[in-house]
Amino acid sequence: MEKPILVVGATGRHGGTGGIVARTLRERKIPVRALVRTLDERVEPLKALGAEVVKADLHDRLSLLPALDGIKAAYFTYPIAGGIVEAAANFASAGRATGLHRLVVMSMGPSHAQSPSHLGRAQWLAEDLFEWAGFKCLHLRIAAAFLENIEMLHRQDLEGDGVIRNAFPDIPMSWIAGEDCARIAVAALLNPEKFAGGPAVYPGSPYQYTQSELVGIVGDFLGRKLRHECISKEAWRERIMAFSAKDPRLNADMAGHISSVAAALHKMKPLAPNDMIEEITGVRAMSIRDALESKKLRF
């Protein structure tokens, strides 16, 4: 019997890559064991697909042992929040004890030792830890911002005065849909031979937009006049924290991370666009217009 692939974050919210990875694998008749922290209504679609659902906590090593038992390949993702190094240590220790062999990690472009973001530096440490553990790793350092960020970070701007305030300079940068990131994660799980030059690779998007171009496209779609205003890193961090009172997806770590990365772009060039997703999966990544018109992105 074919061993299942373990999928972490199968009920995750932001970007939703874990859920898409699990669904895509099941559509291909591949056994899936979905690791979830809470058994609630979000697991029902996974069960309906035929996925095995296990409850475990990345911060509780003992809970991970049965989740990883018999698993040879896994997909690992972690929220934009603190705690990834401890989570990776627990996962790596449990994986070594149970015979995990191969690991695909959903990572971020600013994952490196000198990252302007504390979460970027922590992500890099987590990846290093997985490699020390001896797993055959492939780190997908996504070289683009998630299109889903527009809704998450700016819904309250859109519902307010229509001024999109953030610390991003008005320069071209790549944007990508969580669904496209999930598709390349599936390819990494099933066809690792297609990824040369690892263990870290940088899938991106062929689409780049300035902040003004981005809000113009969204404004045209919504039938509203929107504009972008660049504010300081500190002001945007405080603004995200104020929004977090109404949105549990937002937190202090996320606010510090994204405001620091945005402000750093004033001094450094964003990662270049690329066609890696289309080259490997055969399907072109979505543009912002595609995401809006297909209702993948909702406001």
Helices and strands as residue ranges (DSSP letters): E 5-8, H 17-27, E 32-36, G 41-43, H 44-48, E 52-55, H 61-68, E 73-76, H 84-98, E 102-108, H 118-132, E 136-142, E 145-146, H 148-159, E 163-166, E 173-176, H 178-190, G 192-194, E 200-201, E 208-209, H 211-222, E 227-230, H 233-243, H 252-264, H 276-281, H 288-293
